[in-house]
Amino acid sequence: MKLLIIEDEQGLRESIERYFTVEGIICESCSSLAAAISKVTLYQYDCILLDIGLPDGEGFTLLEHLKANGKNEGVLIISARNSLDNKIKGLNLGADDYLTKPFHLAELKARIDAIFRRKAFNTTNTLNYDLISVNLLARDVEVNSINIILTRKEYDMLLYFIANKGKVISKNAIAEHLWGDEIDLVDSFDFIYTHIKNIRKKLMEAAQKDYIKSVYGVGYKFL
């Protein structure tokens, strides 16, 4: 999962980012509306954590921007404002959930996980595709009833492939999804080839079929 944290309170922003990074989630963050709009214009995220009280504008403006540009990221609003009017406005503008500060980070993660499952797979806790079964809570993967062990990156890559099954996905898109802004510092995609090779081998050994097809000069397709 790739998460964008939009929060101007530095201590809270850094605390959230540390917590989710330890959980194996790719995190990017910013503290202003302008930076947030720039990020969602350049990159795609699985979920956005949005404070509506930003120093240079209202977080509601970002919701309007997402809607106007056909973006479908899941959005969880976090705010000290607990009025019903704010909640209704946020939800009507396309937010998926609204959490009032202060909150426990464990609850925040549970709500974000729920949004991710709902948005990406329209399911609750188990994702099934052909011979593949993924327990999204336990992060367990079975292929043809055989449990396979995936690294965190391989697991995230598998979910990304299944969420985009049948589509041609470029190497750039895979790299940016799994590594976020840091991918701009990389001058080779060799690590992508390595992860693809490893996950393909594990899936083929259990399923006796190849789910990942190379599209020459473009990227990969998951079938």
N, C-alpha and C positions, 0 to 999 in steps of 0.2 A: 504494500500500500504506500501511496505517496501523499503526504499531508502538507498543506500550506497553513501556517499559523499566522494570523493577522491580529496582532495585539500590541498596543503601545506601551503597556506597563512592562518594563524590561525584566523585572524579577519573575513575574508570572510567565512571560513568554519563554524565558530561558528554562524555567522549571518544567513547563509543558514539553519543550523540545527535548530536554534531557530524558524525561520519562518515556516518551515515545521512541526515541532513538534506541534506548536500552531494549525496548520491545521489538526492535528490528524493523521499525518503520522509517522510511525515508522522509526526513523533515526539512522544510524550508520555512523561513519566517521573514516577516517584515513588520514595520511599526506605523505605516502610514497608508492612507487611501491611494495616493499616487503610486507608491511602490507596489501595492497589491494589484492595481489595475494593470501595471506593467507586467507583473509576473503571470497573471492569468491570461494575458494576451499572448505572451511568448511560450508559456508552458501549459501542460495539462496535468491536473491533479485528480486523485481519487476522492479526496475530501478536503474541504476548506473549513478551518476554524476561524470564525469571524467575530471580532469585537465591533459593535456598531458605533461606539464612541471613539473615533479616531481624531488625532490633532488637526488634520486638514480636511475633515469632512465626515459624513455619516457612512457607516458600513452599508446602509441600505442602498447607497449609490452603486456599490460593487454588485449587489444582487441584481440591480437594474441592468448593469453592464453585462453580466453573465447571461441574463435573459435575452437582451437585445442581440447578443452575438451567438446565440444558440449553443451556449456552453452547458454541459449537463453534470458538472461536478456536484457531489453532495455537499451541503453546507450546514454546519452547526453554528448557530449564533451563541456567543457567550457574552453576557452583559450584566452590569450591576443594575440595569433598569429592569424592574420586574412588573411593569404595568401591562395590563392586558392589551392595551392599544399597540404597544411596541411588539408584543408577541404576535398579534394578529397581522400587523403590517409586515413583519419579517416573513411569516409563513405564507402570506398572500403574494409576496414578491419572489417566492421560490425556495426559501430556506426549508430544510428538512426537519430541523429540530431547534429548540431554544432552551438554553441552560443558563440559569441565573447564578451569578457570582455571589458568594464563594461556593466552590464545589470541590468534591474529592476527585483526584486524578483518575482513580479507578472507575468512577461513574462516567467521567468524560470519555475514557477509552471505550467503555461498554456502549455508549451512545454512538461514538464514531464507528465502531465495529458494526453496529446494527445498520447504520446508514450505508456503509460500504457493501454489506451483504445485500441489502435491499436494492441499491443502485446497480451494482455490478452483476448480480446473479438472480435477483428476484427470488431469494430463498431465505431460509432462516439460518440453520447451522451446518447443513450438509450440501455440498455441491456435487452433482453427479453429471458426468459427461461420458457417454459410451462406456468403456470399461474402467473409467477413472472415477474414484469417489474421494472427495476431500472433506474432512471434518474441519470446518473453518475455525472452530473454537480451540480444538486441540492441535490444529495444524498437522494432522495426520493425513497421509495420502495412501490409498490403496489402489492398485491397478490389477484388474482381473483377480480380485480378492487377495492379492499379495501386497503386504505392507512394504513400501519403498521409502528409503531414507533420502531426503533432499536437504541440501544446505538452505539457508535463509534466502539467498539470491535465487537458487533454483526453484524454491517454493513460490516466491514472488513472480518469477518468470512464468511458471506454470499457470498461476491464476491470471496473469496478464494475457497469456495465449488463449486460455479458455474464454475469458471475457471478450476476446476479439476473434473468436473462432471463425474461420472462413475468410478472414480479411488478410490482405498482404500487409505485413508490419515491417517497416524499415529498421535497419540496424540502429539508426539514429534514435528512432522512437523507443526502441527497447532500452538502449543505453540511458536515454534521458529519463525514462520512467523509473529505472532501477537505481540510478545514481544522482538524479536531480541536477542542480546547477553545477555540481563538481565535474560533470561530464565535459564541460567546456575546457577543462584543463588537460583532457586526455587526447593524445595524438594518434592512438591506435585502437582498433576495435577487437584486438586479439582476445581480450577477456570475454567478449560476447561469444566468439567462436568456441572458446573453452567451455563456457556454461551451456551453450546449445549442445555441444558434443556430449557432455556429461548427462544432461537431462534426457536427451534422445536415447542414449544407451540404456539408462535405467527404465524408461518407459517401454522400450522395445523388448528388453529382457523379460519383463512381466507380461506385457500385452501381446507379444509376438507380432507387432505391427508398428509402423512408423507414423507418428502423428504429425511430425514436423517436416514440412516440405520447404526446400530452398527455392527461392525465386531469384534466378540469376540477375545480379546487378541491382537488386532491390532490397531483398530481405527474406522474410520467412512467412509461411502460412501454416496455421494449425488446423488440421482436418480430422 
